[in-house]
Amino acid sequence: MGDLSNRIGRLDSEAEYAARTFDHANSRFENTRDEQEERELLRTVALALNALGNIRLAQAMLLNSND
């Protein structure tokens, strides 16, 4: 169970990083007027949300595999 807890804990850290990345990019997006930067920030926001979803899915799969 210790290994599972460690793996889930690492995924929690990754999820927190993805959430901070999303928040930062989203905040910058709301304040920019540059079209190129907007596109790059939207891409970053999309990647962060995708990563967060994948991390949560991995956590659920780890928990279910332990049953």
N, CA, C and O atoms as a printed pandas DataFrame, in Angstrom:
     atom_number atom_name residue_name chain_id  residue_number  x_coord  y_coord  z_coord
0              1         N          MET        A               1    0.819   -1.194    0.000
1              2        CA          MET        A               1    0.000    0.000    0.000
2              3         C          MET        A               1    0.867    1.264    0.000
3              4         O          MET        A               1    0.445    2.303   -0.509
4              5         N          GLY        A               2    2.075    1.180    0.568
5              6        CA          GLY        A               2    2.963    2.334    0.607
6              7         C          GLY        A               2    3.329    2.813   -0.782
7              8         O          GLY        A               2    3.329    4.014   -1.054
8              9         N          ASP        A               3    3.646    1.860   -1.672
9             10        CA          ASP        A               3    4.002    2.229   -3.047
10            11         C          ASP        A               3    2.831    2.917   -3.741
11            12         O          ASP        A               3    3.018    3.900   -4.458
12            13         N          LEU        A               4    1.629    2.400   -3.527
13            14        CA          LEU        A               4    0.439    3.002   -4.124
14            15         C          LEU        A               4    0.245    4.424   -3.598
15            16         O          LEU        A               4   -0.051    5.338   -4.367
16            17         N          SER        A               5    0.410    4.605   -2.303
17            18        CA          SER        A               5    0.274    5.944   -1.714
18            19         C          SER        A               5    1.310    6.899   -2.287
19            20         O          SER        A               5    1.001    8.056   -2.570
20            21         N          ASN        A               6    2.534    6.421   -2.459
21            22        CA          ASN        A               6    3.588    7.262   -3.037
22            23         C          ASN        A               6    3.258    7.652   -4.471
23            24         O          ASN        A               6    3.439    8.804   -4.867
24            25         N          ARG        A               7    2.776    6.695   -5.239
25            26        CA          ARG        A               7    2.442    6.971   -6.640
26            27         C          ARG        A               7    1.296    7.978   -6.741
27            28         O          ARG        A               7    1.333    8.896   -7.561
28            29         N          ILE        A               8    0.282    7.793   -5.900
29            30        CA          ILE        A               8   -0.846    8.719   -5.914
30            31         C          ILE        A               8   -0.398   10.098   -5.432
31            32         O          ILE        A               8   -0.843   11.117   -5.959
32            33         N          GLY        A               9    0.484   10.128   -4.432
33            34        CA          GLY        A               9    1.015   11.402   -3.951
34            35         C          GLY        A               9    1.780   12.146   -5.030
35            36         O          GLY        A               9    1.643   13.362   -5.169
36            37         N          ARG        A              10    2.586   11.421   -5.794
37            38        CA          ARG        A              10    3.315   12.052   -6.905
38            39         C          ARG        A              10    2.337   12.593   -7.949
39            40         O          ARG        A              10    2.539   13.675   -8.499
40            41         N          LEU        A              11    1.289   11.835   -8.210
41            42        CA          LEU        A              11    0.285   12.304   -9.164
42            43         C          LEU        A              11   -0.438   13.538   -8.633
43            44         O          LEU        A              11   -0.789   14.431   -9.403
44            45         N          ASP        A              12   -0.664   13.591   -7.310
45            46        CA          ASP        A              12   -1.266   14.790   -6.716
46            47         C          ASP        A              12   -0.385   16.008   -6.962
47            48         O          ASP        A              12   -0.879   17.084   -7.298
48            49         N          SER        A              13    0.924   15.833   -6.791
49            50        CA          SER        A              13    1.863   16.937   -7.030
50            51         C          SER        A              13    1.809   17.384   -8.487
51            52         O          SER        A              13    1.818   18.579   -8.783
52            53         N          GLU        A              14    1.754   16.415   -9.385
53            54        CA          GLU        A              14    1.655   16.736  -10.818
54            55         C          GLU        A              14    0.349   17.475  -11.114
55            56         O          GLU        A              14    0.323   18.413  -11.909
56            57         N          ALA        A              15   -0.734   17.040  -10.463
57            58        CA          ALA        A              15   -2.029   17.689  -10.670
58            59         C          ALA        A              15   -2.000   19.127  -10.163
59            60         O          ALA        A              15   -2.552   20.023  -10.803
60            61         N          GLU        A              16   -1.363   19.350   -9.024
61            62        CA          GLU        A              16   -1.248   20.709   -8.496
62            63         C          GLU        A              16   -0.455   21.592   -9.459
63            64         O          GLU        A              16   -0.813   22.748   -9.684
64            65         N          TYR        A              17    0.613   21.051  -10.022
65            66        CA          TYR        A              17    1.417   21.809  -10.988
66            67         C          TYR        A              17    0.582   22.145  -12.228
67            68         O          TYR        A              17    0.624   23.273  -12.719
68            69         N          ALA        A              18   -0.171   21.170  -12.729
69            70        CA          ALA        A              18   -1.017   21.405  -13.906
70            71         C          ALA        A              18   -2.070   22.468  -13.601
71            72         O          ALA        A              18   -2.361   23.315  -14.445
72            73         N          ALA        A              19   -2.637   22.423  -12.403
73            74        CA          ALA        A              19   -3.650   23.408  -12.026
74            75         C          ALA        A              19   -3.042   24.811  -11.925
75            76         O          ALA        A              19   -3.655   25.785  -12.361
76            77         N          ARG        A              20   -1.844   24.914  -11.354
77            78        CA          ARG        A              20   -1.171   26.219  -11.273
78            79         C          ARG        A              20   -0.829   26.736  -12.668
79            80         O          ARG        A              20   -0.969   27.927  -12.948
80            81         N          THR        A              21   -0.381   25.833  -13.540
81            82        CA          THR        A              21   -0.071   26.217  -14.917
82            83         C          THR        A              21   -1.321   26.745  -15.611
83            84         O          THR        A              21   -1.279   27.764  -16.301
84            85         N          PHE        A              22   -2.436   26.039  -15.420
85            86        CA          PHE        A              22   -3.706   26.480  -15.995
86            87         C          PHE        A              22   -4.071   27.868  -15.481
87            88         O          PHE        A              22   -4.384   28.761  -16.269
88            89         N          ASP        A              23   -4.032   28.052  -14.160
89            90        CA          ASP        A              23   -4.411   29.338  -13.569
90            91         C          ASP        A              23   -3.542   30.478  -14.097
91            92         O          ASP        A              23   -4.044   31.550  -14.434
92            93         N          HIS        A              24   -2.241   30.234  -14.162
93            94        CA          HIS        A              24   -1.314   31.267  -14.629
94            95         C          HIS        A              24   -1.587   31.626  -16.097
95            96         O          HIS        A              24   -1.690   32.802  -16.444
96            97         N          ALA        A              25   -1.701   30.617  -16.941
97            98        CA          ALA        A              25   -1.933   30.867  -18.369
98            99         C          ALA        A              25   -3.289   31.527  -18.595
99           100         O          ALA        A              25   -3.414   32.426  -19.426
100          101         N          ASN        A              26   -4.293   31.084  -17.861
101          102        CA          ASN        A              26   -5.629   31.651  -18.005
102          103         C          ASN        A              26   -5.641   33.122  -17.589
103          104         O          ASN        A              26   -6.264   33.954  -18.248
104          105         N          SER        A              27   -4.961   33.432  -16.510
105          106        CA          SER        A              27   -4.866   34.817  -16.048
106          107         C          SER        A              27   -4.146   35.693  -17.077
107          108         O          SER        A              27   -4.590   36.803  -17.370
108          109         N          ARG        A              28   -3.047   35.197  -17.617
109          110        CA          ARG        A              28   -2.317   35.956  -18.639
110          111         C          ARG        A              28   -3.164   36.127  -19.896
111          112         O          ARG        A              28   -3.140   37.182  -20.530
112          113         N          PHE        A              29   -3.917   35.076  -20.256
113          114        CA          PHE        A              29   -4.764   35.146  -21.446
114          115         C          PHE        A              29   -5.781   36.280  -21.315
115          116         O          PHE        A              29   -6.031   37.013  -22.271
116          117         N          GLU        A              30   -6.361   36.415  -20.126
117          118        CA          GLU        A              30   -7.374   37.442  -19.908
118          119         C          GLU        A              30   -6.801   38.852  -20.014
119          120         O          GLU        A              30   -7.544   39.806  -20.241
120          121         N          ASN        A              31   -5.490   38.989  -19.853
121          122        CA          ASN        A              31   -4.870   40.316  -19.833
122          123         C          ASN        A              31   -4.020   40.636  -21.061
123          124         O          ASN        A              31   -3.400   41.699  -21.113
124          125         N          THR        A              32   -3.977   39.761  -22.031
125          126        CA          THR        A              32   -3.131   40.021  -23.203
126          127         C          THR        A              32   -3.962   40.545  -24.372
127          128         O          THR        A              32   -5.156   40.270  -24.498
128          129         N          ARG        A              33   -3.292   41.297  -25.203
129          130        CA          ARG        A              33   -3.920   41.802  -26.430
130          131         C          ARG        A              33   -3.224   41.224  -27.666
131          132         O          ARG        A              33   -3.682   41.420  -28.792
132          133         N          ASP        A              34   -2.131   40.524  -27.451
133          134        CA          ASP        A              34   -1.338   39.975  -28.548
134          135         C          ASP        A              34   -1.955   38.657  -29.024
135          136         O          ASP        A              34   -2.111   37.717  -28.245
136          137         N          GLU        A              35   -2.300   38.604  -30.302
137          138        CA          GLU        A              35   -2.982   37.433  -30.860
138          139         C          GLU        A              35   -2.120   36.170  -30.802
139          140         O          GLU        A              35   -2.626   35.094  -30.482
140          141         N          GLN        A              36   -0.845   36.286  -31.104
141          142        CA          GLN        A              36    0.058   35.129  -31.058
142          143         C          GLN        A              36    0.172   34.603  -29.626
143          144         O          GLN        A              36    0.121   33.395  -29.397
144          145         N          GLU        A              37    0.325   35.510  -28.675
145          146        CA          GLU        A              37    0.416   35.084  -27.273
146          147         C          GLU        A              37   -0.887   34.434  -26.822
147          148         O          GLU        A              37   -0.864   33.465  -26.063
148          149         N          GLU        A              38   -2.023   34.958  -27.281
149          150        CA          GLU        A              38   -3.312   34.353  -26.952
150          151         C          GLU        A              38   -3.362   32.900  -27.412
151          152         O          GLU        A              38   -3.793   32.023  -26.665
152          153         N          ARG        A              39   -2.919   32.648  -28.649
153          154        CA          ARG        A              39   -2.925   31.278  -29.173
154          155         C          ARG        A              39   -2.027   30.366  -28.337
155          156         O          ARG        A              39   -2.402   29.237  -28.022
156          157         N          GLU        A              40   -0.845   30.860  -27.980
157          158        CA          GLU        A              40    0.082   30.063  -27.174
158          159         C          GLU        A              40   -0.488   29.791  -25.783
159          160         O          GLU        A              40   -0.345   28.691  -25.249
160          161         N          LEU        A              41   -1.130   30.792  -25.207
161          162        CA          LEU        A              41   -1.718   30.615  -23.881
162          163         C          LEU        A              41   -2.903   29.656  -23.924
163          164         O          LEU        A              41   -3.082   28.846  -23.014
164          165         N          LEU        A              42   -3.711   29.746  -24.978
165          166        CA          LEU        A              42   -4.824   28.798  -25.116
166          167         C          LEU        A              42   -4.307   27.369  -25.243
167          168         O          LEU        A              42   -4.886   26.438  -24.685
168          169         N          ARG        A              43   -3.227   27.206  -25.971
169          170        CA          ARG        A              43   -2.615   25.880  -26.104
170          171         C          ARG        A              43   -2.134   25.391  -24.741
171          172         O          ARG        A              43   -2.339   24.229  -24.391
172          173         N          THR        A              44   -1.499   26.265  -23.977
173          174        CA          THR        A              44   -1.025   25.901  -22.644
174          175         C          THR        A              44   -2.189   25.530  -21.734
175          176         O          THR        A              44   -2.112   24.554  -20.988
176          177         N          VAL        A              45   -3.262   26.305  -21.795
177          178        CA          VAL        A              45   -4.451   26.018  -20.989
178          179         C          VAL        A              45   -5.012   24.647  -21.362
179          180         O          VAL        A              45   -5.334   23.847  -20.483
180          181         N          ALA        A              46   -5.128   24.377  -22.653
181          182        CA          ALA        A              46   -5.663   23.088  -23.102
182          183         C          ALA        A              46   -4.772   21.931  -22.660
183          184         O          ALA        A              46   -5.274   20.902  -22.207
184          185         N          LEU        A              47   -3.463   22.090  -22.786
185          186        CA          LEU        A              47   -2.542   21.033  -22.363
186          187         C          LEU        A              47   -2.612   20.803  -20.858
187          188         O          LEU        A              47   -2.570   19.660  -20.403
188          189         N          ALA        A              48   -2.718   21.874  -20.088
189          190        CA          ALA        A              48   -2.804   21.737  -18.632
190          191         C          ALA        A              48   -4.090   21.023  -18.226
191          192         O          ALA        A              48   -4.070   20.161  -17.348
192          193         N          LEU        A              49   -5.196   21.375  -18.856
193          194        CA          LEU        A              49   -6.460   20.697  -18.543
194          195         C          LEU        A              49   -6.414   19.227  -18.934
195          196         O          LEU        A              49   -6.904   18.369  -18.200
196          197         N          ASN        A              50   -5.830   18.940  -20.082
197          198        CA          ASN        A              50   -5.691   17.556  -20.526
198          199         C          ASN        A              50   -4.819   16.767  -19.552
199          200         O          ASN        A              50   -5.149   15.639  -19.188
200          201         N          ALA        A              51   -3.715   17.360  -19.139
201          202        CA          ALA        A              51   -2.822   16.695  -18.186
202          203         C          ALA        A              51   -3.544   16.431  -16.876
203          204         O          ALA        A              51   -3.413   15.351  -16.300
204          205         N          LEU        A              52   -4.301   17.404  -16.406
205          206        CA          LEU        A              52   -5.029   17.235  -15.154
206          207         C          LEU        A              52   -6.027   16.086  -15.257
207          208         O          LEU        A              52   -6.135   15.271  -14.341
208          209         N          GLY        A              53   -6.747   16.020  -16.358
209          210        CA          GLY        A              53   -7.686   14.919  -16.558
210          211         C          GLY        A              53   -6.991   13.572  -16.616
211          212         O          GLY        A              53   -7.467   12.600  -16.029
212          213         N          ASN        A              54   -5.866   13.505  -17.323
213          214        CA          ASN        A              54   -5.114   12.250  -17.414
214          215         C          ASN        A              54   -4.557   11.827  -16.063
215          216         O          ASN        A              54   -4.534   10.639  -15.743
216          217         N          ILE        A              55   -4.111   12.790  -15.272
217          218        CA          ILE        A              55   -3.576   12.484  -13.943
218          219         C          ILE        A              55   -4.675   11.917  -13.056
219          220         O          ILE        A              55   -4.471   10.916  -12.370
220          221         N          ARG        A              56   -5.827   12.552  -13.069
221          222        CA          ARG        A              56   -6.940   12.059  -12.239
222          223         C          ARG        A              56   -7.382   10.668  -12.705
223          224         O          ARG        A              56   -7.723    9.821  -11.879
224          225         N          LEU        A              57   -7.380   10.431  -13.997
225          226        CA          LEU        A              57   -7.714    9.111  -14.522
226          227         C          LEU        A              57   -6.700    8.076  -14.048
227          228         O          LEU        A              57   -7.079    6.976  -13.645
228          229         N          ALA        A              58   -5.424    8.416  -14.091
229          230        CA          ALA        A              58   -4.379    7.499  -13.627
230          231         C          ALA        A              58   -4.547    7.187  -12.150
231          232         O          ALA        A              58   -4.353    6.046  -11.730
232          233         N          GLN        A              59   -4.906    8.192  -11.357
233          234        CA          GLN        A              59   -5.126    7.954   -9.935
234          235         C          GLN        A              59   -6.287    6.983   -9.727
235          236         O          GLN        A              59   -6.193    6.059   -8.919
236          237         N          ALA        A              60   -7.366    7.195  -10.449
237          238        CA          ALA        A              60   -8.523    6.310  -10.322
238          239         C          ALA        A              60   -8.162    4.887  -10.734
239          240         O          ALA        A              60   -8.587    3.924  -10.096
240          241         N          MET        A              61   -7.383    4.758  -11.795
241          242        CA          MET        A              61   -6.976    3.426  -12.249
242          243         C          MET        A              61   -6.087    2.748  -11.207
243          244         O          MET        A              61   -6.217    1.547  -10.970
244          245         N          LEU        A              62   -5.192    3.503  -10.591
245          246        CA          LEU        A              62   -4.343    2.936   -9.539
246          247         C          LEU        A              62   -5.181    2.463   -8.359
247          248         O          LEU        A              62   -4.952    1.380   -7.820
248          249         N          LEU        A              63   -6.140    3.271   -7.967
249          250        CA          LEU        A              63   -6.994    2.889   -6.840
250          251         C          LEU        A              63   -7.824    1.655   -7.169
251          252         O          LEU        A              63   -7.976    0.767   -6.331
252          253         N          ASN        A              64   -8.361    1.595   -8.384
253          254        CA          ASN        A              64   -9.174    0.443   -8.780
254          255         C          ASN        A              64   -8.346   -0.823   -8.926
255          256         O          ASN        A              64   -8.847   -1.918   -8.671
256          257         N          SER        A              65   -7.090   -0.695   -9.330
257          258        CA          SER        A              65   -6.246   -1.881   -9.506
258          259         C          SER        A              65   -5.828   -2.471   -8.170
259          260         O          SER        A              65   -5.374   -3.613   -8.103
260          261         N          ASN        A              66   -5.980   -1.697   -7.116
261          262        CA          ASN        A              66   -5.593   -2.163   -5.786
262          263         C          ASN        A              66   -6.711   -2.953   -5.118
263          264         O          ASN        A              66   -6.488   -3.561   -4.072
264          265         N          ASP        A              67   -7.912   -2.958   -5.700
265          266        CA          ASP        A              67   -9.058   -3.670   -5.096
266          267         C          ASP        A              67   -8.924   -5.154   -5.188
267          268         O          ASP        A              67   -9.802   -5.883   -4.728
